[in-house]
Every structure is written in structure tokens, then in C-alpha cells.
Amino acid sequence: MSENLFGIHGAALEVRSERMGVLASNIANAATPGYKARDIDFAAALNARLERGRKGGPALSDQGDAHIVYRAPTLPSLDGNTVELNREQLAFAENALAYTATLSFVQGKVNTLTRALKGE
């Protein structure tokens, strides 16, 4: 029902939330030797989530790791860590901004429905 009500935005919020967790993990492990930076392929994860919803399956899945990719570092580290802190912080900020924009759209839709139900 949420796909009919919110369109793509409900699924986008879920994927962006998962991506924020992955990026935060990268930032937290920036000094961990051998840690490999990861990211979520947003478009592929969103398409998979929407496809599961269309097929009648659950929108949420335990296959969250299926769209996680490892980042190739621009400047390799001597200790094997592939986290580039500036790149991760930028990706986190961009994702947070997109999450906020999507959330604002969903909140606007909920407010519109609430006013409609109240007869305003």
C-alpha cells in the first residue's frame, strides 16, 4: 500500500537509510587497518525493492547486502584500508540531503491526506 500511496519515495527512504548506515560504518572505520570501504548501489537497490513490491513480495528483504559494492580507492593506503574520509563525508552529506528531501515530500503527502480526511 505504501507504494501506491507514496510512490517511489517510501522505498527510496528505506534504501537511503540503509546507505547512510553503510557510509557511517566507513567513516567509523577510517583508521582500521585492512577495512574495505563499501557503498550501496542506490539505483539497483531501489529497483530491486520496487520490483519485490510489484511482485507482491515484502518490500523489506533480508537481501540488503545484495547491492553492497566495495569502493576502489583513489589513493591506496599502506595498511590496506580503502576508506577515503573526505569522499565518505561527501557521500554521507549528499545522501543525508537526498534523504531529507525525500522525507519532506512524504511528510507533505501525509499532511495533504490528513487535511483531506479532516475536510479542510
Buried (B, 14 or more C-beta within 10 A) or exposed (E): EBBEEBBBBBBBBBBBEBBBEBBEBBBEBBEEEEBBBBBBBBEEBBBBBBEBBEEEEEBEEEEBEEBBEEBEBEEEBEEEBBBBEEBBBEBBEEBBEBBEEBBEBBEEBEEEEEEEEEEE
